[in-house]
Amino acid sequence: MGVNNLKLGIPKGSLEKATIELFYKSGWKISVNGRSYFPDIDDPEISCSMCRAQEMSRYVENGTLDCGLTGKDWIMENDSHVVVVTDLMYSKVSQNPARWVLAVPAESSYKTPEDLAGKKIATELVNYTRRYFGERHIPVDVEFSWGATEAKVSAGLADAVVEVTETGSTIRAHGLKIIHELFQSNTQLIANRAIWEKDTWKKEKIDNLVLLLKGALRADKMVGLKMNIPAEGINRLVGILPSLLAPTVSPLFNTEWFSVEVVVHQAEVRSLIPTLIKTGASGIIEYPLNKVI
């Protein structure tokens, strides 16, 4: 391993697949070898380690890793002193933030956190939950849950849960209702403070990672459209095109036609293409994008 080598933490578990796919779209191929905690990456300047998102911020804080990806929730849970380089809005199923919520039995009379004074709360987010209720002077018994947290209430093991959700469907399916949202969490790329402040090579390498990762996320819901249009229709066509910037317009050789290229949101395409055809566009090509920088 050379001197210039960035130690990068990849979250193992629910974020693993989405993270590896994001790196692939960004230009890095990460290969996980069975049970190995040290996946291969096709960049000699990076070495990867796999660890649970719950532990990532501790390893980055103590310098075992230079940087890593984890949830904002676990940084808060560990109260880790790290540099949050950037937010990366993706999760195991979507680009929506995860919500940590307080949930109680659907038929109960509990309506606010204050109503749970003297009650037992089960959660994986123990430290944060204790701080949250402690700061509000609400006496509760917070108990660590090893999993299946929502079921703890129906089993009579807890009066309420603090649990993570994106849509709330799993919580409702367990006969619970959400009475309070504690905070929203998303994936963050974090760096060791000393590395960020003193190692210029590693900081630049991390900055380059961020540039391409964010470019890949930006491209996730975008597509490129390319089409031809006769000269008399070009102004009308350009006038209806949504675009990140002005569309690229090029004359076609030896004709009175133009080629027009534009980047648009994928959701706009289904209504946009019929409109383009009505303005005289033809030869319309839609293509996926890996990155939008």
VENPE-V163640 format. One record per residue. N is the residue number from 1. RES is the residue in one small letter. D_LAST is the distance of its C-alpha to the last C-alpha in Angstrom with 1 decimal. Layout:
n->(N/N)
res->(RES/RES)
d_last->(D_LAST/D_LAST)
This chain:
n->(1/2/3/4/5/6/7/8/9/10/11/12/13/14/15/16/17/18/19/20/21/22/23/24/25/26/27/28/29/30/31/32/33/34/35/36/37/38/39/40/41/42/43/44/45/46/47/48/49/50/51/52/53/54/55/56/57/58/59/60/61/62/63/64/65/66/67/68/69/70/71/72/73/74/75/76/77/78/79/80/81/82/83/84/85/86/87/88/89/90/91/92/93/94/95/96/97/98/99/100/101/102/103/104/105/106/107/108/109/110/111/112/113/114/115/116/117/118/119/120/121/122/123/124/125/126/127/128/129/130/131/132/133/134/135/136/137/138/139/140/141/142/143/144/145/146/147/148/149/150/151/152/153/154/155/156/157/158/159/160/161/162/163/164/165/166/167/168/169/170/171/172/173/174/175/176/177/178/179/180/181/182/183/184/185/186/187/188/189/190/191/192/193/194/195/196/197/198/199/200/201/202/203/204/205/206/207/208/209/210/211/212/213/214/215/216/217/218/219/220/221/222/223/224/225/226/227/228/229/230/231/232/233/234/235/236/237/238/239/240/241/242/243/244/245/246/247/248/249/250/251/252/253/254/255/256/257/258/259/260/261/262/263/264/265/266/267/268/269/270/271/272/273/274/275/276/277/278/279/280/281/282/283/284/285/286/287/288/289/290/291/292/293)
res->(m/g/v/n/n/l/k/l/g/i/p/k/g/s/l/e/k/a/t/i/e/l/f/y/k/s/g/w/k/i/s/v/n/g/r/s/y/f/p/d/i/d/d/p/e/i/s/c/s/m/c/r/a/q/e/m/s/r/y/v/e/n/g/t/l/d/c/g/l/t/g/k/d/w/i/m/e/n/d/s/h/v/v/v/v/t/d/l/m/y/s/k/v/s/q/n/p/a/r/w/v/l/a/v/p/a/e/s/s/y/k/t/p/e/d/l/a/g/k/k/i/a/t/e/l/v/n/y/t/r/r/y/f/g/e/r/h/i/p/v/d/v/e/f/s/w/g/a/t/e/a/k/v/s/a/g/l/a/d/a/v/v/e/v/t/e/t/g/s/t/i/r/a/h/g/l/k/i/i/h/e/l/f/q/s/n/t/q/l/i/a/n/r/a/i/w/e/k/d/t/w/k/k/e/k/i/d/n/l/v/l/l/l/k/g/a/l/r/a/d/k/m/v/g/l/k/m/n/i/p/a/e/g/i/n/r/l/v/g/i/l/p/s/l/l/a/p/t/v/s/p/l/f/n/t/e/w/f/s/v/e/v/v/v/h/q/a/e/v/r/s/l/i/p/t/l/i/k/t/g/a/s/g/i/i/e/y/p/l/n/k/v/i)
d_last->(30.9/29.8/29.5/25.8/25.0/22.9/24.8/22.5/23.9/23.1/24.8/27.7/28.9/27.3/23.7/24.1/23.2/20.1/18.8/19.6/17.9/14.6/14.9/15.7/12.7/10.7/13.1/16.2/19.4/21.7/25.3/27.7/31.3/33.8/34.9/33.3/31.5/29.6/27.2/26.1/22.5/21.7/20.7/23.8/22.4/22.0/25.0/24.7/27.3/27.8/29.3/29.8/27.4/30.6/31.2/27.8/27.8/31.3/30.3/27.4/29.7/32.5/30.4/31.0/27.2/24.7/22.1/21.8/20.5/23.1/23.9/24.4/27.9/28.9/27.9/30.1/32.8/33.1/32.8/30.7/29.8/26.4/23.2/20.7/17.4/15.3/15.9/14.5/15.8/17.3/21.0/23.3/23.5/20.8/18.0/20.9/22.3/25.6/28.7/31.6/34.6/38.4/40.3/44.0/46.4/46.0/49.7/49.9/50.5/47.8/45.5/44.1/43.4/46.7/48.6/47.8/49.9/51.9/50.1/48.3/44.5/42.9/39.3/37.1/35.7/39.0/38.3/36.0/38.5/41.4/39.7/38.7/42.3/43.9/42.1/43.6/47.0/47.1/49.2/47.8/48.1/44.7/44.9/42.3/41.6/40.9/39.4/40.5/40.4/40.9/44.1/45.7/46.7/48.4/50.2/51.5/49.9/48.0/48.1/44.4/41.1/37.8/35.3/31.6/30.7/27.9/30.1/33.6/35.1/36.3/37.9/39.7/40.8/42.6/44.6/42.7/41.3/38.7/40.2/37.6/33.8/33.5/29.8/26.4/24.5/21.1/19.7/18.9/18.0/20.9/22.2/25.8/26.7/28.5/25.7/23.1/25.6/27.3/25.4/22.9/21.9/21.2/19.4/16.9/16.7/16.0/13.3/11.6/12.3/10.8/7.4/7.4/9.6/7.8/4.8/8.1/9.9/7.9/8.5/12.0/13.6/11.9/13.4/13.6/16.9/18.8/22.3/25.1/27.1/30.3/30.3/32.4/29.9/26.6/26.9/27.8/25.0/22.2/23.9/23.5/19.9/17.4/14.0/10.8/11.9/15.1/15.6/16.0/19.8/21.8/25.6/27.1/29.6/33.1/32.7/32.3/29.2/25.5/22.5/19.8/16.3/14.3/11.8/13.9/14.8/16.9/19.8/20.2/20.8/24.4/25.6/23.5/24.7/28.4/27.7/25.9/29.0/31.3/29.8/30.5/27.2/27.9/26.5/23.7/21.3/19.0/16.6/14.5/10.8/10.0/6.2/3.8/0.0)
